[in-house]
Amino acid sequence: MTLPTDAGDAIRVCSIRDLEVERGRAALIGAEQVALFLLPDGAVHAVSNLDPYSGANVISRGIVGTRGDAPTVASPMHKQVFDLRTGECLETQGKPTRRLAVWVAQTVGDDVYLLPQPARASASDALQEVR
């Protein structure tokens, strides 16, 4: 599998063996914390570890599940549910809509790579919304 080359250099984050199915892991990419999730089908998703509702870096500790065909993570703080593919909040618990930044994640052999910039919604934007 090859990584897209038009978005910058990919960063090796970890080995796929460092991840557990449906358990989050946090990684530091530049100055931003990223939450990594390995799903039962072998897909790896990477989203901001910053909960845009509480301002805490806790998304990697969230509960993995699904809503229809969407893989999701529920924040351990206030239980908002986010689509791991898009970062969209599917259940806002009555709060304004916010989203998680999403990184392009790829596996090459046993290694997990991320593109260095999030594909959608930066974590710093999410933090500004919390303040």
N, CA, C and O atoms as a printed pandas DataFrame, in Angstrom:
     atom_number atom_name residue_name chain_id  residue_number  x_coord  y_coord  z_coord
0              1         N          MET        A               1    0.850   -1.168    0.000
1              2        CA          MET        A               1    0.000    0.000    0.000
2              3         C          MET        A               1    0.900    1.237    0.000
3              4         O          MET        A               1    1.896    1.279    0.723
4              5         N          THR        A               2    0.560    2.227   -0.796
5              6        CA          THR        A               2    1.345    3.456   -0.834
6              7         C          THR        A               2    0.552    4.585   -0.226
7              8         O          THR        A               2   -0.679    4.586   -0.238
8              9         N          LEU        A               3    1.274    5.540    0.302
9             10        CA          LEU        A               3    0.658    6.710    0.907
10            11         C          LEU        A               3    0.558    7.817   -0.121
11            12         O          LEU        A               3    1.390    7.888   -1.025
12            13         N          PRO        A               4   -0.442    8.686   -0.008
13            14        CA          PRO        A               4   -0.508    9.834   -0.902
14            15         C          PRO        A               4    0.733   10.698   -0.729
15            16         O          PRO        A               4    1.174   10.930    0.396
16            17         N          THR        A               5    1.298   11.174   -1.831
17            18        CA          THR        A               5    2.515   11.973   -1.743
18            19         C          THR        A               5    2.255   13.461   -1.862
19            20         O          THR        A               5    3.168   14.254   -1.631
20            21         N          ASP        A               6    1.043   13.869   -2.214
21            22        CA          ASP        A               6    0.767   15.287   -2.412
22            23         C          ASP        A               6    0.480   16.031   -1.120
23            24         O          ASP        A               6    0.363   17.256   -1.145
24            25         N          ALA        A               7    0.363   15.342    0.009
25            26        CA          ALA        A               7    0.013   15.985    1.281
26            27         C          ALA        A               7    1.201   16.073    2.229
27            28         O          ALA        A               7    1.014   16.329    3.419
28            29         N          GLY        A               8    2.397   15.872    1.742
29            30        CA          GLY        A               8    3.564   15.958    2.617
30            31         C          GLY        A               8    4.099   14.590    2.957
31            32         O          GLY        A               8    3.600   13.576    2.468
32            33         N          ASP        A               9    5.111   14.563    3.791
33            34        CA          ASP        A               9    5.744   13.303    4.164
34            35         C          ASP        A               9    4.968   12.624    5.280
35            36         O          ASP        A               9    4.600   13.250    6.274
36            37         N          ALA        A              10    4.725   11.330    5.095
37            38        CA          ALA        A              10    4.043   10.559    6.124
38            39         C          ALA        A              10    4.985   10.319    7.297
39            40         O          ALA        A              10    6.203   10.236    7.137
40            41         N          ILE        A              11    4.385   10.209    8.487
41            42        CA          ILE        A              11    5.144   10.004    9.720
42            43         C          ILE        A              11    4.816    8.623   10.265
43            44         O          ILE        A              11    3.647    8.284   10.452
44            45         N          ARG        A              12    5.857    7.819   10.520
45            46        CA          ARG        A              12    5.627    6.527   11.162
46            47         C          ARG        A              12    5.274    6.799   12.617
47            48         O          ARG        A              12    6.008    7.487   13.325
48            49         N          VAL        A              13    4.145    6.254   13.055
49            50        CA          VAL        A              13    3.671    6.511   14.410
50            51         C          VAL        A              13    3.960    5.333   15.335
51            52         O          VAL        A              13    4.403    5.521   16.468
52            53         N          CYS        A              14    3.710    4.120   14.850
53            54        CA          CYS        A              14    3.897    2.940   15.678
54            55         C          CYS        A              14    3.801    1.694   14.813
55            56         O          CYS        A              14    3.575    1.771   13.606
56            57         N          SER        A              15    3.976    0.556   15.447
57            58        CA          SER        A              15    3.723   -0.728   14.804
58            59         C          SER        A              15    2.249   -1.067   15.021
59            60         O          SER        A              15    1.661   -0.680   16.031
60            61         N          ILE        A              16    1.670   -1.772   14.095
61            62        CA          ILE        A              16    0.281   -2.207   14.264
62            63         C          ILE        A              16    0.154   -3.082   15.517
63            64         O          ILE        A              16   -0.914   -3.151   16.126
64            65         N          ARG        A              17    1.254   -3.750   15.895
65            66        CA          ARG        A              17    1.245   -4.597   17.100
66            67         C          ARG        A              17    1.158   -3.771   18.386
67            68         O          ARG        A              17    0.855   -4.312   19.450
68            69         N          ASP        A              18    1.422   -2.464   18.292
69            70        CA          ASP        A              18    1.305   -1.596   19.467
70            71         C          ASP        A              18   -0.149   -1.219   19.759
71            72         O          ASP        A              18   -0.454   -0.673   20.819
72            73         N          LEU        A              19   -1.035   -1.513   18.819
73            74        CA          LEU        A              19   -2.448   -1.165   18.974
74            75         C          LEU        A              19   -3.251   -2.406   19.336
75            76         O          LEU        A              19   -2.923   -3.515   18.914
76            77         N          GLU        A              20   -4.305   -2.210   20.122
77            78        CA          GLU        A              20   -5.230   -3.283   20.462
78            79         C          GLU        A              20   -6.564   -2.982   19.807
79            80         O          GLU        A              20   -6.972   -1.824   19.717
80            81         N          VAL        A              21   -7.242   -4.021   19.351
81            82        CA          VAL        A              21   -8.533   -3.847   18.696
82            83         C          VAL        A              21   -9.507   -3.158   19.644
83            84         O          VAL        A              21   -9.700   -3.577   20.786
84            85         N          GLU        A              22  -10.120   -2.081   19.134
85            86        CA          GLU        A              22  -11.136   -1.297   19.837
86            87         C          GLU        A              22  -10.641   -0.660   21.137
87            88         O          GLU        A              22  -11.436   -0.376   22.033
88            89         N          ARG        A              23   -9.331   -0.437   21.237
89            90        CA          ARG        A              23   -8.738    0.295   22.363
90            91         C          ARG        A              23   -7.933    1.446   21.793
91            92         O          ARG        A              23   -7.123    1.246   20.888
92            93         N          GLY        A              24   -8.141    2.627   22.298
93            94        CA          GLY        A              24   -7.421    3.787   21.803
94            95         C          GLY        A              24   -6.008    3.877   22.340
95            96         O          GLY        A              24   -5.701    3.378   23.423
96            97         N          ARG        A              25   -5.157    4.520   21.564
97            98        CA          ARG        A              25   -3.789    4.844   21.968
98            99         C          ARG        A              25   -3.528    6.279   21.565
99           100         O          ARG        A              25   -3.988    6.713   20.509
100          101         N          ALA        A              26   -2.808    7.016   22.369
101          102        CA          ALA        A              26   -2.478    8.409   22.063
102          103         C          ALA        A              26   -1.064    8.497   21.511
103          104         O          ALA        A              26   -0.169    7.762   21.929
104          105         N          ALA        A              27   -0.878    9.414   20.560
105          106        CA          ALA        A              27    0.445    9.684   19.984
106          107         C          ALA        A              27    0.583   11.191   19.840
107          108         O          ALA        A              27   -0.406   11.909   19.692
108          109         N          LEU        A              28    1.826   11.657   19.886
109          110        CA          LEU        A              28    2.092   13.086   19.729
110          111         C          LEU        A              28    2.651   13.314   18.326
111          112         O          LEU        A              28    3.696   12.769   17.972
112          113         N          ILE        A              29    1.948   14.121   17.533
113          114        CA          ILE        A              29    2.375   14.470   16.180
114          115         C          ILE        A              29    2.606   15.978   16.189
115          116         O          ILE        A              29    1.655   16.759   16.229
116          117         N          GLY        A              30    3.863   16.375   16.153
117          118        CA          GLY        A              30    4.168   17.792   16.315
118          119         C          GLY        A              30    3.731   18.204   17.706
119          120         O          GLY        A              30    4.185   17.635   18.699
120          121         N          ALA        A              31    2.849   19.193   17.782
121          122        CA          ALA        A              31    2.347   19.664   19.070
122          123         C          ALA        A              31    0.944   19.145   19.381
123          124         O          ALA        A              31    0.358   19.521   20.396
124          125         N          GLU        A              32    0.401   18.286   18.517
125          126        CA          GLU        A              32   -0.971   17.819   18.701
126          127         C          GLU        A              32   -1.026   16.358   19.104
127          128         O          GLU        A              32   -0.278   15.526   18.590
128          129         N          GLN        A              33   -1.930   16.057   20.039
129          130        CA          GLN        A              33   -2.163   14.675   20.439
130          131         C          GLN        A              33   -3.173   14.046   19.488
131          132         O          GLN        A              33   -4.204   14.638   19.170
132          133         N          VAL        A              34   -2.858   12.839   19.042
133          134        CA          VAL        A              34   -3.707   12.096   18.122
134          135         C          VAL        A              34   -4.143   10.811   18.819
135          136         O          VAL        A              34   -3.338   10.146   19.472
136          137         N          ALA        A              35   -5.424   10.466   18.676
137          138        CA          ALA        A              35   -5.949    9.206   19.201
138          139         C          ALA        A              35   -6.027    8.211   18.051
139          140         O          ALA        A              35   -6.645    8.491   17.024
140          141         N          LEU        A              36   -5.398    7.045   18.224
141          142        CA          LEU        A              36   -5.383    5.994   17.206
142          143         C          LEU        A              36   -6.293    4.861   17.636
143          144         O          LEU        A              36   -6.311    4.471   18.804
144          145         N          PHE        A              37   -7.058    4.328   16.673
145          146        CA          PHE        A              37   -7.970    3.224   16.955
146          147         C          PHE        A              37   -7.819    2.152   15.890
147          148         O          PHE        A              37   -7.892    2.440   14.695
148          149         N          LEU        A              38   -7.606    0.910   16.322
149          150        CA          LEU        A              38   -7.564   -0.249   15.441
150          151         C          LEU        A              38   -8.912   -0.945   15.541
151          152         O          LEU        A              38   -9.360   -1.299   16.632
152          153         N          LEU        A              39   -9.554   -1.139   14.394
153          154        CA          LEU        A              39  -10.867   -1.776   14.369
154          155         C          LEU        A              39  -10.737   -3.262   14.034
155          156         O          LEU        A              39   -9.698   -3.694   13.535
156          157         N          PRO        A              40  -11.782   -4.048   14.304
157          158        CA          PRO        A              40  -11.710   -5.494   14.045
158          159         C          PRO        A              40  -11.387   -5.847   12.589
159          160         O          PRO        A              40  -10.805   -6.900   12.327
160          161         N          ASP        A              41  -11.754   -4.984   11.645
161          162        CA          ASP        A              41  -11.473   -5.269   10.234
162          163         C          ASP        A              41  -10.046   -4.904    9.834
163          164         O          ASP        A              41   -9.675   -5.053    8.670
164          165         N          GLY        A              42   -9.235   -4.423   10.792
165          166        CA          GLY        A              42   -7.859   -4.066   10.522
166          167         C          GLY        A              42   -7.647   -2.606   10.162
167          168         O          GLY        A              42   -6.505   -2.164   10.030
168          169         N          ALA        A              43   -8.724   -1.848   10.001
169          170        CA          ALA        A              43   -8.615   -0.422    9.677
170          171         C          ALA        A              43   -8.091    0.345   10.884
171          172         O          ALA        A              43   -8.440    0.039   12.023
172          173         N          VAL        A              44   -7.252    1.343   10.628
173          174        CA          VAL        A              44   -6.747    2.225   11.675
174          175         C          VAL        A              44   -7.306    3.614   11.416
175          176         O          VAL        A              44   -7.222    4.123   10.298
176          177         N          HIS        A              45   -7.874    4.225   12.443
177          178        CA          HIS        A              45   -8.403    5.586   12.357
178          179         C          HIS        A              45   -7.625    6.473   13.319
179          180         O          HIS        A              45   -7.222    6.044   14.400
180          181         N          ALA        A              46   -7.424    7.718   12.901
181          182        CA          ALA        A              46   -6.687    8.685   13.722
182          183         C          ALA        A              46   -7.480    9.981   13.792
183          184         O          ALA        A              46   -7.799   10.588   12.769
184          185         N          VAL        A              47   -7.791   10.395   15.011
185          186        CA          VAL        A              47   -8.533   11.630   15.247
186          187         C          VAL        A              47   -7.840   12.405   16.360
187          188         O          VAL        A              47   -6.969   11.877   17.052
188          189         N          SER        A              48   -8.232   13.643   16.521
189          190        CA          SER        A              48   -7.680   14.447   17.604
190          191         C          SER        A              48   -7.992   13.801   18.947
191          192         O          SER        A              48   -9.098   13.306   19.162
192          193         N          ASN        A              49   -7.023   13.806   19.842
193          194        CA          ASN        A              49   -7.251   13.302   21.197
194          195         C          ASN        A              49   -7.965   14.350   22.053
195          196         O          ASN        A              49   -8.422   14.046   23.154
196          197         N          LEU        A              50   -8.061   15.579   21.550
197          198        CA          LEU        A              50   -8.681   16.677   22.287
198          199         C          LEU        A              50  -10.200   16.626   22.155
199          200         O          LEU        A              50  -10.742   16.762   21.058
200          201         N          ASP        A              51  -10.872   16.432   23.270
201          202        CA          ASP        A              51  -12.329   16.459   23.302
202          203         C          ASP        A              51  -12.772   17.911   23.115
203          204         O          ASP        A              51  -12.484   18.744   23.975
204          205         N          PRO        A              52  -13.462   18.241   22.021
205          206        CA          PRO        A              52  -13.820   19.634   21.773
206          207         C          PRO        A              52  -14.883   20.175   22.729
207          208         O          PRO        A              52  -15.135   21.380   22.746
208          209         N          TYR        A              53  -15.499   19.322   23.509
209          210        CA          TYR        A              53  -16.509   19.773   24.459
210          211         C          TYR        A              53  -15.926   20.049   25.834
211          212         O          TYR        A              53  -16.373   20.975   26.511
212          213         N          SER        A              54  -14.948   19.277   26.262
213          214        CA          SER        A              54  -14.386   19.471   27.601
214          215         C          SER        A              54  -13.027   20.160   27.579
215          216         O          SER        A              54  -12.612   20.750   28.577
216          217         N          GLY        A              55  -12.328   20.089   26.439
217          218        CA          GLY        A              55  -10.986   20.650   26.355
218          219         C          GLY        A              55   -9.910   19.731   26.912
219          220         O          GLY        A              55   -8.749   20.128   27.015
220          221         N          ALA        A              56  -10.285   18.506   27.273
221          222        CA          ALA        A              56   -9.325   17.537   27.826
222          223         C          ALA        A              56   -8.858   16.571   26.726
223          224         O          ALA        A              56   -9.627   16.230   25.827
224          225         N          ASN        A              57   -7.616   16.141   26.802
225          226        CA          ASN        A              57   -7.068   15.169   25.856
226          227         C          ASN        A              57   -7.410   13.755   26.328
227          228         O          ASN        A              57   -6.602   13.089   26.975
228          229         N          VAL        A              58   -8.636   13.309   25.990
229          230        CA          VAL        A              58   -9.136   12.038   26.520
230          231         C          VAL        A              58   -9.796   11.133   25.481
231          232         O          VAL        A              58  -10.246   10.044   25.837
232          233         N          ILE        A              59   -9.869   11.532   24.238
233          234        CA          ILE        A              59  -10.607   10.742   23.246
234          235         C          ILE        A              59  -10.038    9.332   23.113
235          236         O          ILE        A              59  -10.794    8.390   22.872
236          237         N          SER        A              60   -8.724    9.166   23.265
237          238        CA          SER        A              60   -8.126    7.832   23.170
238          239         C          SER        A              60   -8.643    6.896   24.262
239          240         O          SER        A              60   -8.497    5.679   24.152
240          241         N          ARG        A              61   -9.237    7.447   25.300
241          242        CA          ARG        A              61   -9.811    6.645   26.394
242          243         C          ARG        A              61  -11.302    6.369   26.189
243          244         O          ARG        A              61  -11.955    5.785   27.054
244          245         N          GLY        A              62  -11.837    6.793   25.034
245          246        CA          GLY        A              62  -13.256    6.660   24.765
246          247         C          GLY        A              62  -13.681    5.233   24.445
247          248         O          GLY        A              62  -12.853    4.337   24.277
248          249         N          ILE        A              63  -14.987    5.051   24.367
249          250        CA          ILE        A              63  -15.582    3.746   24.089
250          251         C          ILE        A              63  -15.834    3.638   22.593
251          252         O          ILE        A              63  -16.540    4.464   22.013
252          253         N          VAL        A              64  -15.251    2.612   21.967
253          254        CA          VAL        A              64  -15.402    2.385   20.532
254          255         C          VAL        A              64  -16.696    1.619   20.278
255          256         O          VAL        A              64  -17.044    0.696   21.015
256          257         N          GLY        A              65  -17.400    2.018   19.222
257          258        CA          GLY        A              65  -18.642    1.346   18.858
258          259         C          GLY        A              65  -18.992    1.645   17.418
259          260         O          GLY        A              65  -18.117    1.954   16.609
260          261         N          THR        A              66  -20.278    1.552   17.095
261          262        CA          THR        A              66  -20.760    1.884   15.753
262          263         C          THR        A              66  -22.118    2.554   15.852
263          264         O          THR        A              66  -22.860    2.358   16.815
264          265         N          ARG        A              67  -22.425    3.341   14.845
265          266        CA          ARG        A              67  -23.761    3.910   14.620
266          267         C          ARG        A              67  -24.061    3.609   13.166
267          268         O          ARG        A              67  -23.513    4.258   12.275
268          269         N          GLY        A              68  -24.924    2.633   12.910
269          270        CA          GLY        A              68  -25.132    2.174   11.544
270          271         C          GLY        A              68  -23.843    1.549   11.042
271          272         O          GLY        A              68  -23.316    0.627   11.664
272          273         N          ASP        A              69  -23.331    2.044    9.919
273          274        CA          ASP        A              69  -22.065    1.515    9.393
274          275         C          ASP        A              69  -20.873    2.378    9.794
275          276         O          ASP        A              69  -19.752    2.124    9.353
276          277         N          ALA        A              70  -21.101    3.395   10.625
277          278        CA          ALA        A              70  -20.024    4.313   11.017
278          279         C          ALA        A              70  -19.308    3.823   12.265
279          280         O          ALA        A              70  -19.950    3.606   13.293
280          281         N          PRO        A              71  -17.966    3.640   12.199
281          282        CA          PRO        A              71  -17.212    3.352   13.420
282          283         C          PRO        A              71  -17.168    4.621   14.263
283          284         O          PRO        A              71  -16.975    5.716   13.734
284          285         N          THR        A              72  -17.344    4.476   15.558
285          286        CA          THR        A              72  -17.458    5.647   16.425
286          287         C          THR        A              72  -16.604    5.504   17.680
287          288         O          THR        A              72  -16.135    4.422   18.035
288          289         N          VAL        A              73  -16.425    6.659   18.335
289          290        CA          VAL        A              73  -15.850    6.697   19.671
290          291         C          VAL        A              73  -16.694    7.670   20.490
291          292         O          VAL        A              73  -17.041    8.756   20.025
292          293         N          ALA        A              74  -17.018    7.260   21.718
293          294        CA          ALA        A              74  -17.760    8.107   22.643
294          295         C          ALA        A              74  -16.769    8.710   23.630
295          296         O          ALA        A              74  -15.969    7.999   24.238
296          297         N          SER        A              75  -16.832   10.013   23.779
297          298        CA          SER        A              75  -15.942   10.689   24.716
298          299         C          SER        A              75  -16.192   10.178   26.135
299          300         O          SER        A              75  -17.343   10.021   26.542
300          301         N          PRO        A              76  -15.123    9.919   26.891
301          302        CA          PRO        A              76  -15.317    9.476   28.267
302          303         C          PRO        A              76  -15.790   10.600   29.196
303          304         O          PRO        A              76  -16.206   10.334   30.324
304          305         N          MET        A              77  -15.729   11.843   28.734
305          306        CA          MET        A              77  -16.116   12.969   29.585
306          307         C          MET        A              77  -17.635   13.166   29.618
307          308         O          MET        A              77  -18.267   13.003   30.661
308          309         N          HIS        A              78  -18.211   13.517   28.469
309          310        CA          HIS        A              78  -19.637   13.851   28.439
310          311         C          HIS        A              78  -20.432   12.990   27.474
311          312         O          HIS        A              78  -21.599   13.269   27.202
312          313         N          LYS        A              79  -19.793   11.930   26.950
313          314        CA          LYS        A              79  -20.434   10.891   26.137
314          315         C          LYS        A              79  -20.878   11.346   24.746
315          316         O          LYS        A              79  -21.720   10.687   24.136
316          317         N          GLN        A              80  -20.333   12.463   24.222
317          318        CA          GLN        A              80  -20.602   12.787   22.831
318          319         C          GLN        A              80  -19.999   11.679   21.971
319          320         O          GLN        A              80  -18.940   11.143   22.299
320          321         N          VAL        A              81  -20.670   11.338   20.874
321          322        CA          VAL        A              81  -20.237   10.245   20.008
322          323         C          VAL        A              81  -19.763   10.822   18.681
323          324         O          VAL        A              81  -20.471   11.602   18.045
324          325         N          PHE        A              82  -18.550   10.430   18.265
325          326        CA          PHE        A              82  -17.925   10.955   17.059
326          327         C          PHE        A              82  -17.705    9.844   16.033
327          328         O          PHE        A              82  -17.342    8.724   16.394
328          329         N          ASP        A              83  -17.924   10.157   14.756
329          330        CA          ASP        A              83  -17.628    9.259   13.646
330          331         C          ASP        A              83  -16.110    9.248   13.471
331          332         O          ASP        A              83  -15.516   10.307   13.264
332          333         N          LEU        A              84  -15.480    8.104   13.548
333          334        CA          LEU        A              84  -14.025    8.015   13.421
334          335         C          LEU        A              84  -13.541    8.300   11.997
335          336         O          LEU        A              84  -12.368    8.619   11.803
336          337         N          ARG        A              85  -14.416    8.193   11.006
337          338        CA          ARG        A              85  -14.016    8.441    9.618
338          339         C          ARG        A              85  -13.990    9.928    9.287
339          340         O          ARG        A              85  -13.148   10.380    8.511
340          341         N          THR        A              86  -14.912   10.689    9.877
341          342        CA          THR        A              86  -15.073   12.096    9.501
342          343         C          THR        A              86  -14.821   13.073   10.641
343          344         O          THR        A              86  -14.597   14.258   10.394
344          345         N          GLY        A              87  -14.854   12.602   11.883
345          346        CA          GLY        A              87  -14.726   13.470   13.046
346          347         C          GLY        A              87  -16.038   14.137   13.448
347          348         O          GLY        A              87  -16.094   14.841   14.456
348          349         N          GLU        A              88  -17.086   13.917   12.668
349          350        CA          GLU        A              88  -18.391   14.530   12.936
350          351         C          GLU        A              88  -18.976   14.002   14.239
351          352         O          GLU        A              88  -18.893   12.809   14.530
352          353         N          CYS        A              89  -19.571   14.907   15.022
353          354        CA          CYS        A              89  -20.236   14.500   16.254
354          355         C          CYS        A              89  -21.643   14.023   15.903
355          356         O          CYS        A              89  -22.455   14.797   15.396
356          357         N          LEU        A              90  -21.929   12.759   16.170
357          358        CA          LEU        A              90  -23.221   12.159   15.836
358          359         C          LEU        A              90  -24.235   12.319   16.957
359          360         O          LEU        A              90  -25.441   12.332   16.709
360          361         N          GLU        A              91  -23.756   12.440   18.179
361          362        CA          GLU        A              91  -24.622   12.645   19.343
362          363         C          GLU        A              91  -24.017   13.753   20.186
363          364         O          GLU        A              91  -23.034   13.529   20.892
364          365         N          THR        A              92  -24.597   14.950   20.119
365          366        CA          THR        A              92  -24.020   16.119   20.792
366          367         C          THR        A              92  -24.447   16.243   22.246
367          368         O          THR        A              92  -23.929   17.099   22.963
368          369         N          GLN        A              93  -25.373   15.417   22.696
369          370        CA          GLN        A              93  -25.902   15.497   24.066
370          371         C          GLN        A              93  -26.444   16.896   24.353
371          372         O          GLN        A              93  -26.288   17.416   25.458
372          373         N          GLY        A              94  -27.088   17.504   23.339
373          374        CA          GLY        A              94  -27.721   18.809   23.507
374          375         C          GLY        A              94  -26.799   20.009   23.369
375          376         O          GLY        A              94  -27.239   21.144   23.554
376          377         N          LYS        A              95  -25.547   19.787   23.054
377          378        CA          LYS        A              95  -24.561   20.868   22.905
378          379         C          LYS        A              95  -24.458   21.273   21.430
379          380         O          LYS        A              95  -24.943   20.551   20.559
380          381         N          PRO        A              96  -23.829   22.425   21.141
381          382        CA          PRO        A              96  -23.599   22.808   19.741
382          383         C          PRO        A              96  -22.718   21.771   19.040
383          384         O          PRO        A              96  -21.894   21.113   19.675
384          385         N          THR        A              97  -22.898   21.634   17.736
385          386        CA          THR        A              97  -22.121   20.662   16.971
386          387         C          THR        A              97  -20.661   21.063   16.884
387          388         O          THR        A              97  -20.337   22.204   16.556
388          389         N          ARG        A              98  -19.787   20.121   17.179
389          390        CA          ARG        A              98  -18.336   20.279   17.035
390          391         C          ARG        A              98  -17.807   19.003   16.405
391          392         O          ARG        A              98  -18.526   18.009   16.311
392          393         N          ARG        A              99  -16.557   19.028   15.974
393          394        CA          ARG        A              99  -15.989   17.830   15.353
394          395         C          ARG        A              99  -14.537   17.648   15.764
395          396         O          ARG        A              99  -13.881   18.567   16.252
396          397         N          LEU        A             100  -14.068   16.446   15.551
397          398        CA          LEU        A             100  -12.667   16.119   15.809
398          399         C          LEU        A             100  -11.867   16.284   14.527
399          400         O          LEU        A             100  -12.381   16.048   13.434
400          401         N          ALA        A             101  -10.621   16.687   14.658
401          402        CA          ALA        A             101   -9.716   16.671   13.513
402          403         C          ALA        A             101   -9.472   15.206   13.148
403          404         O          ALA        A             101   -9.448   14.337   14.020
404          405         N          VAL        A             102   -9.292   14.942   11.855
405          406        CA          VAL        A             102   -9.072   13.588   11.352
406          407         C          VAL        A             102   -7.765   13.563   10.570
407          408         O          VAL        A             102   -7.520   14.434    9.735
408          409         N          TRP        A             103   -6.925   12.566   10.841
409          410        CA          TRP        A             103   -5.684   12.372   10.091
410          411         C          TRP        A             103   -5.845   11.191    9.145
411          412         O          TRP        A             103   -6.578   10.248    9.445
412          413         N          VAL        A             104   -5.170   11.237    8.017
413          414        CA          VAL        A             104   -5.118   10.093    7.110
414          415         C          VAL        A             104   -4.157    9.084    7.721
415          416         O          VAL        A             104   -2.985    9.386    7.944
416          417         N          ALA        A             105   -4.663    7.881    7.991
417          418        CA          ALA        A             105   -3.850    6.810    8.579
418          419         C          ALA        A             105   -3.753    5.668    7.577
419          420         O          ALA        A             105   -4.739    5.297    6.941
420          421         N          GLN        A             106   -2.557    5.121    7.445
421          422        CA          GLN        A             106   -2.325    3.996    6.545
422          423         C          GLN        A             106   -1.405    3.008    7.235
423          424         O          GLN        A             106   -0.563    3.390    8.047
424          425         N          THR        A             107   -1.570    1.743    6.909
425          426        CA          THR        A             107   -0.610    0.746    7.369
426          427         C          THR        A             107    0.205    0.282    6.167
427          428         O          THR        A             107   -0.334    0.025    5.090
428          429         N          VAL        A             108    1.484    0.184    6.372
429          430        CA          VAL        A             108    2.411   -0.334    5.372
430          431         C          VAL        A             108    3.189   -1.438    6.061
431          432         O          VAL        A             108    4.018   -1.171    6.930
432          433         N          GLY        A             109    2.924   -2.673    5.678
433          434        CA          GLY        A             109    3.492   -3.805    6.414
434          435         C          GLY        A             109    2.934   -3.790    7.821
435          436         O          GLY        A             109    1.718   -3.791    8.009
436          437         N          ASP        A             110    3.812   -3.775    8.810
437          438        CA          ASP        A             110    3.382   -3.721   10.212
438          439         C          ASP        A             110    3.396   -2.313   10.784
439          440         O          ASP        A             110    3.119   -2.128   11.969
440          441         N          ASP        A             111    3.711   -1.326    9.972
441          442        CA          ASP        A             111    3.856    0.042   10.459
442          443         C          ASP        A             111    2.621    0.892   10.173
443          444         O          ASP        A             111    1.984    0.754    9.129
444          445         N          VAL        A             112    2.295    1.772   11.116
445          446        CA          VAL        A             112    1.185    2.714   10.963
446          447         C          VAL        A             112    1.782    4.087   10.678
447          448         O          VAL        A             112    2.653    4.562   11.406
448          449         N          TYR        A             113    1.307    4.710    9.623
449          450        CA          TYR        A             113    1.768    6.038    9.213
450          451         C          TYR        A             113    0.601    7.011    9.214
451          452         O          TYR        A             113   -0.538    6.637    8.935
452          453         N          LEU        A             114    0.904    8.278    9.534
453          454        CA          LEU        A             114   -0.065    9.364    9.434
454          455         C          LEU        A             114    0.532   10.447    8.561
455          456         O          LEU        A             114    1.743   10.664    8.563
456          457         N          LEU        A             115   -0.326   11.127    7.814
457          458        CA          LEU        A             115    0.121   12.331    7.138
458          459         C          LEU        A             115    0.258   13.390    8.213
459          460         O          LEU        A             115   -0.525   13.390    9.162
460          461         N          PRO        A             116    1.225   14.298    8.103
461          462        CA          PRO        A             116    1.567   15.194    9.216
462          463         C          PRO        A             116    0.497   16.225    9.573
463          464         O          PRO        A             116    0.521   16.750   10.686
464          465         N          GLN        A             117   -0.421   16.531    8.694
465          466        CA          GLN        A             117   -1.460   17.520    8.988
466          467         C          GLN        A             117   -2.816   16.844    9.017
467          468         O          GLN        A             117   -3.071   15.942    8.219
468          469         N          PRO        A             118   -3.697   17.263    9.923
469          470        CA          PRO        A             118   -5.031   16.665    9.934
470          471         C          PRO        A             118   -5.766   16.990    8.639
471          472         O          PRO        A             118   -5.585   18.058    8.053
472          473         N          ALA        A             119   -6.589   16.061    8.213
473          474        CA          ALA        A             119   -7.357   16.234    6.981
474          475         C          ALA        A             119   -8.534   17.193    7.175
475          476         O          ALA        A             119   -8.938   17.877    6.234
476          477         N          ARG        A             120   -9.079   17.244    8.382
477          478        CA          ARG        A             120  -10.243   18.095    8.663
478          479         C          ARG        A             120  -10.127   18.677   10.067
479          480         O          ARG        A             120   -9.560   18.046   10.958
480          481         N          ALA        A             121  -10.655   19.862   10.263
481          482        CA          ALA        A             121  -10.820   20.511   11.572
482          483         C          ALA        A             121   -9.617   20.353   12.488
483          484         O          ALA        A             121   -9.387   19.270   13.028
484          485         N          SER        A             122   -8.866   21.392   12.666
485          486        CA          SER        A             122   -7.673   21.299   13.509
486          487         C          SER        A             122   -8.042   21.244   14.987
487          488         O          SER        A             122   -9.070   21.777   15.404
488          489         N          ALA        A             123   -7.201   20.603   15.758
489          490        CA          ALA        A             123   -7.421   20.495   17.204
490          491         C          ALA        A             123   -7.372   21.867   17.852
491          492         O          ALA        A             123   -8.085   22.110   18.825
492          493         N          SER        A             124   -6.538   22.777   17.331
493          494        CA          SER        A             124   -6.467   24.112   17.929
494          495         C          SER        A             124   -7.778   24.862   17.718
495          496         O          SER        A             124   -8.181   25.647   18.577
496          497         N          ASP        A             125   -8.460   24.630   16.577
497          498        CA          ASP        A             125   -9.777   25.236   16.363
498          499         C          ASP        A             125  -10.773   24.700   17.379
499          500         O          ASP        A             125  -11.584   25.455   17.916
500          501         N          ALA        A             126  -10.715   23.393   17.646
501          502        CA          ALA        A             126  -11.622   22.788   18.615
502          503         C          ALA        A             126  -11.394   23.371   20.004
503          504         O          ALA        A             126  -12.347   23.617   20.743
504          505         N          LEU        A             127  -10.120   23.594   20.360
505          506        CA          LEU        A             127   -9.821   24.145   21.679
506          507         C          LEU        A             127  -10.349   25.561   21.796
507          508         O          LEU        A             127  -10.851   25.938   22.854
508          509         N          GLN        A             128  -10.250   26.371   20.723
509          510        CA          GLN        A             128  -10.770   27.723   20.763
510          511         C          GLN        A             128  -12.273   27.726   20.976
511          512         O          GLN        A             128  -12.798   28.623   21.637
512          513         N          GLU        A             129  -12.988   26.728   20.423
513          514        CA          GLU        A             129  -14.429   26.626   20.615
514          515         C          GLU        A             129  -14.762   26.361   22.070
515          516         O          GLU        A             129  -15.777   26.853   22.564
516          517         N          VAL        A             130  -13.925   25.587   22.778
517          518        CA          VAL        A             130  -14.179   25.251   24.165
518          519         C          VAL        A             130  -14.047   26.479   25.056
519          520         O          VAL        A             130  -14.813   26.662   26.002
520          521         N          ARG        A             131  -13.064   27.317   24.739
521          522        CA          ARG        A             131  -12.801   28.511   25.570
522          523         C          ARG        A             131  -13.895   29.476   25.412
523          524         O          ARG        A             131  -13.869   30.544   26.023
